[in-house]
Structures are given as C-alpha cells and as structure tokens.
C-alpha cells in the first residue's frame, strides 16, 4: 500500500501570442473578484541543480511570482517546498502553483512571451528536473487565490490500473471531510500526460498554516504504483517583492 502525497507544475514552449499584463496585480497573487465554480489547477515541480547559485534560485522565484501580472492568471505562487516525500527516487525542491478559469487561459499563460522568457532565462538554468500536472477542479468552492501564509499539501499519484482512478479520486476528494484543518481540496485527472512522468491524478489540500499539515494523514490506496507528496507554505506578500520584468 502506498501513501499519497503532494505534487506538480509545468513548463511549456508553444508559439507566443501578444503579451498581456494585468496592472492590478503587482504582487505574486492576484485576487479574483468572484469565486469560479470550476478552475484549472496547474502545478510544476522543479528540482534545483546542486550547482545552482542561491541568487539565481531567488531570481527564479521572484520572476515566477511576477507572472501574476498576466491577465490569464487567477493565482500564482512559487517557492521552495518545505518537505518532499516519494515512494520512488523522485525528489523536488521547488513548486509553482497557479490557477486559471479555463484551459484556454492556461494555454495563453504557457504561450505568453513573458512566461517563455522567465522559463528560458531563469528556470531552465536552475532546474535539473521538472514535472507538471494539470487538472480540472469541478464544483470548486472558496477563493481562487490561496491566501499568503496558508500552506498546501500537493499529492501526485500514479495508479496501477486505469479502472481504479475513480476510487482514488474519491479518496483524495474525501480528505476534507476527514480533517477539520483542511479548508479547501481539489483533485482531478491530469490532462497533460506528456509532462507528468506517468502520474495521472493530483490533488491539493489547503490549510491555514504549514503546521496544520502535521495533523493530516496521507491518502492510502492499494491501487497506487507511485506517489509524490509535497508541503509548501505560501509566502507572505510584501510590496515590491515581485520582480519587475
């Protein structure tokens, strides 16, 4: 039996459309005026090279958080993970979590020249490995932007048999009802298999602070072949913290 744990993010390089910025979002998170009934979750997991210079890593984080200026982005937060566990040899040091109203908005983000420049100039020189998962979070409730200071448990799962996906998704979505500390849960089937290393299901549990994740048990299912779990604390916003690109 394997235990489920947090997960994933994404790097693309399609042909760029016109650059679009949102002047109302100067920091790493853009608040949505109304809560959508579904969102697209986009998680990218990165492993920094051992040789990466700390200043280059910090520049990568600032540049990724500055992508909140893009009009397609509902929420974005990037930073170091506080804990990464895996049932295999996979290990990641940093995470990017972002949210969108639609798949087309995610595609716009991936193709935006500003995003492509950040990937080329700041991410690829630092990251030695990367993995990404995307899923539709239906029946979404709560704010689209994860509040500063809150924490995420991201779990990325590889199922043994396709027929077991429904059961595994049910377990992941049911975590909120089992633990009072969980304020929001989304789970879904990855729709970008080319970047996910074979992982097909992912979930995010949101809590008020990192310490609250200590009381939450991991998902257990006999149908899982591999699991990656990450805990991540969303940094507090500070004026001027995001890079001006």
C-alpha positions as CSV (number, residue, x, y, z in Angstrom):
1,X,0.0,0.0,0.0
2,X,1.3,3.4,-0.9
3,X,0.6,6.7,0.8
4,X,-0.4,9.7,-1.2
5,X,1.5,13.0,-1.1
6,X,1.5,16.5,-2.8
7,X,2.6,17.3,-6.3
8,X,3.3,19.0,-9.6
9,X,3.9,22.1,-12.0
10,X,4.6,22.8,-15.8
11,X,6.9,24.2,-18.4
12,X,5.8,24.7,-22.0
13,X,7.2,26.4,-25.1
14,X,4.4,26.9,-27.6
15,X,4.4,29.9,-30.1
16,X,3.8,33.2,-28.2
17,X,0.7,35.4,-28.6
18,X,0.6,39.1,-27.8
19,X,1.9,40.0,-24.3
20,X,-0.8,40.8,-21.8
21,X,-0.4,42.2,-18.4
22,X,-2.8,42.9,-15.6
23,X,-1.9,46.2,-14.0
24,X,-4.0,45.4,-10.9
25,X,-1.7,42.6,-9.8
26,X,1.6,44.0,-8.6
27,X,2.5,41.1,-6.3
28,X,2.7,37.3,-6.5
29,X,-1.1,36.7,-6.1
30,X,-4.0,38.2,-8.0
31,X,-7.3,38.1,-6.1
32,X,-10.4,37.2,-8.1
33,X,-13.4,39.4,-7.6
34,X,-15.8,36.3,-7.8
35,X,-15.2,32.7,-7.0
36,X,-15.5,30.4,-10.1
37,X,-17.4,27.2,-9.9
38,X,-14.5,25.4,-11.5
39,X,-10.8,26.2,-12.0
40,X,-7.9,24.7,-13.8
41,X,-5.1,23.7,-11.4
42,X,-1.5,23.9,-12.8
43,X,1.4,22.5,-10.7
44,X,5.0,22.4,-11.7
45,X,7.6,20.6,-9.6
46,X,11.2,21.6,-10.0
47,X,14.5,20.1,-8.7
48,X,17.2,22.7,-8.5
49,X,20.6,21.7,-9.7
50,X,23.1,21.1,-6.8
51,X,25.4,23.6,-8.6
52,X,22.7,26.3,-8.8
53,X,23.7,29.6,-7.3
54,X,21.4,30.7,-4.5
55,X,21.0,34.1,-6.0
56,X,19.9,32.5,-9.3
57,X,17.3,30.4,-7.4
58,X,16.0,33.5,-5.7
59,X,15.8,35.3,-9.1
60,X,13.8,32.4,-10.5
61,X,11.3,32.5,-7.6
62,X,10.8,36.3,-7.9
63,X,10.4,36.1,-11.7
64,X,7.9,33.3,-11.5
65,X,5.8,35.1,-8.9
66,X,5.9,38.3,-11.1
67,X,3.9,36.3,-13.7
68,X,0.8,37.3,-11.6
69,X,0.7,40.4,-13.9
70,X,-0.5,38.2,-16.8
71,X,-4.3,38.7,-17.4
72,X,-4.9,34.9,-17.7
73,X,-3.6,34.2,-14.2
74,X,-6.1,33.9,-11.3
75,X,-3.4,32.9,-8.8
76,X,0.3,32.0,-8.9
77,X,2.8,31.2,-6.1
78,X,6.3,29.8,-6.5
79,X,8.9,28.9,-3.9
80,X,10.8,26.2,-2.1
81,X,9.0,23.1,-0.8
82,X,9.2,22.5,3.0
83,X,9.0,18.8,2.6
84,X,9.0,16.3,-0.3
85,X,8.3,12.6,0.1
86,X,8.1,10.0,-2.7
87,X,7.7,6.2,-2.9
88,X,10.3,6.3,-5.7
89,X,13.5,8.1,-6.3
90,X,11.8,11.3,-7.4
91,X,12.6,14.4,-5.4
92,X,11.8,18.1,-5.9
93,X,13.0,21.3,-4.2
94,X,10.6,24.0,-5.6
95,X,7.0,24.3,-6.7
96,X,4.9,26.6,-8.9
97,X,1.2,26.5,-8.3
98,X,-1.2,28.6,-10.5
99,X,-4.9,28.7,-11.2
100,X,-6.9,29.6,-14.3
101,X,-10.6,30.0,-15.3
102,X,-10.2,27.7,-18.3
103,X,-7.9,25.5,-20.3
104,X,-7.6,28.3,-22.9
105,X,-6.4,30.7,-20.2
106,X,-3.8,28.1,-19.2
107,X,-2.7,27.8,-22.8
108,X,-2.4,31.6,-23.0
109,X,-0.2,31.6,-20.0
110,X,2.0,28.9,-21.4
111,X,2.4,30.7,-24.7
112,X,2.8,34.2,-23.3
113,X,6.2,35.8,-24.2
114,X,6.8,36.9,-20.6
115,X,6.3,33.4,-19.3
116,X,8.5,32.0,-22.0
117,X,11.2,34.5,-21.2
118,X,11.1,33.6,-17.5
119,X,11.4,29.9,-18.3
120,X,14.3,30.4,-20.7
121,X,16.2,33.0,-18.6
122,X,15.5,31.9,-15.0
123,X,14.0,28.4,-14.8
124,X,16.0,26.2,-17.2
125,X,19.4,27.4,-16.0
126,X,18.4,26.4,-12.4
127,X,16.2,23.3,-12.7
128,X,17.8,19.9,-13.3
129,X,14.5,18.1,-13.4
130,X,10.8,19.2,-13.8
131,X,7.4,17.6,-13.8
132,X,3.9,19.1,-14.3
133,X,0.3,18.1,-13.9
134,X,-2.9,19.9,-14.8
135,X,-6.4,19.1,-13.8
136,X,-10.0,20.5,-13.8
137,X,-11.3,21.2,-10.3
138,X,-15.0,20.9,-10.7
139,X,-17.5,22.0,-8.0
140,X,-14.9,24.5,-6.9
141,X,-15.6,26.4,-3.7
142,X,-13.7,29.1,-1.8
143,X,-11.3,31.8,-3.1
144,X,-9.3,31.2,-6.2
145,X,-6.2,32.8,-4.7
146,X,-4.6,30.9,-1.9
147,X,-4.0,33.4,1.0
148,X,-0.5,34.4,1.9
149,X,0.7,32.4,4.9
150,X,-1.5,29.4,4.0
151,X,0.0,26.1,3.1
152,X,-0.6,23.4,0.5
153,X,-0.2,19.6,0.5
154,X,0.2,18.6,-3.1
155,X,-0.1,14.9,-3.9
156,X,0.6,13.4,-7.3
157,X,-0.4,9.8,-7.9
158,X,0.4,7.1,-10.5
159,X,-2.3,4.4,-10.5
160,X,-1.7,0.8,-11.3
161,X,-4.9,0.3,-13.3
162,X,-6.9,2.9,-15.2
163,X,-10.1,1.4,-13.8
164,X,-9.0,2.4,-10.2
165,X,-8.9,6.2,-11.0
166,X,-12.4,6.8,-9.8
167,X,-11.8,5.2,-6.4
168,X,-8.5,7.0,-5.9
169,X,-10.1,10.4,-6.8
170,X,-12.9,9.7,-4.3
171,X,-10.3,9.1,-1.6
172,X,-8.5,12.3,-2.4
173,X,-11.7,14.4,-2.6
174,X,-12.9,12.9,0.7
175,X,-9.9,14.2,2.7
176,X,-11.6,17.5,3.5
177,X,-14.4,15.7,5.4
178,X,-11.9,13.8,7.5
179,X,-9.8,16.6,8.7
180,X,-11.1,19.9,10.1
181,X,-7.8,21.7,9.3
182,X,-8.4,21.3,5.6
183,X,-10.1,24.4,4.2
184,X,-10.1,23.5,0.5
185,X,-9.5,20.4,-1.5
186,X,-9.3,19.9,-5.3
187,X,-8.5,16.7,-7.1
188,X,-8.6,15.6,-10.7
189,X,-7.2,13.6,-13.6
190,X,-4.2,15.0,-15.2
191,X,-4.9,16.2,-18.8
192,X,-1.2,16.9,-19.7
193,X,0.4,13.5,-19.7
194,X,3.4,14.5,-21.8
195,X,4.9,16.4,-18.8
196,X,3.8,14.2,-15.9
197,X,6.2,11.2,-15.9
198,X,3.2,8.9,-15.9
199,X,1.4,10.4,-12.9
200,X,-2.3,10.6,-13.8
201,X,-4.1,12.0,-10.7
202,X,-3.2,15.0,-8.5
203,X,-4.8,16.8,-5.5
204,X,-4.2,19.9,-3.4
205,X,-5.3,20.4,0.2
206,X,-5.2,24.0,1.5
207,X,-4.8,24.7,5.2
208,X,-4.3,28.0,7.2
209,X,-0.7,27.4,8.1
210,X,2.1,24.9,7.5
211,X,2.0,23.5,11.0
212,X,-1.6,22.3,10.4
213,X,-0.4,19.8,7.8
214,X,1.1,17.8,10.6
215,X,-2.3,16.5,11.7
216,X,-3.4,15.4,8.3
217,X,-2.8,11.7,7.3
218,X,-1.7,10.7,3.9
219,X,-4.0,9.1,1.4
220,X,-3.6,5.3,1.3
221,X,-4.7,3.1,-1.6
222,X,-3.7,-0.3,-2.8
223,X,-4.3,1.0,-6.4
224,X,-1.3,3.3,-6.4
225,X,2.0,2.5,-8.0
226,X,3.9,5.6,-7.1
227,X,3.2,8.8,-5.1
228,X,4.9,12.2,-4.7
229,X,3.8,14.4,-1.8
230,X,5.0,18.0,-1.2
231,X,4.2,20.5,1.5
232,X,4.5,24.2,0.6
233,X,4.0,27.4,2.6
234,X,2.7,30.3,0.5
235,X,4.9,33.3,1.4
236,X,3.5,36.4,2.9
237,X,3.1,39.2,0.4
238,X,5.5,42.2,0.6
239,X,5.3,45.3,-1.5
240,X,7.9,45.2,-4.2
241,X,8.6,41.5,-3.6
242,X,7.8,40.6,-7.2
243,X,10.4,41.2,-9.9
244,X,9.6,43.9,-12.5
245,X,10.0,42.2,-15.8
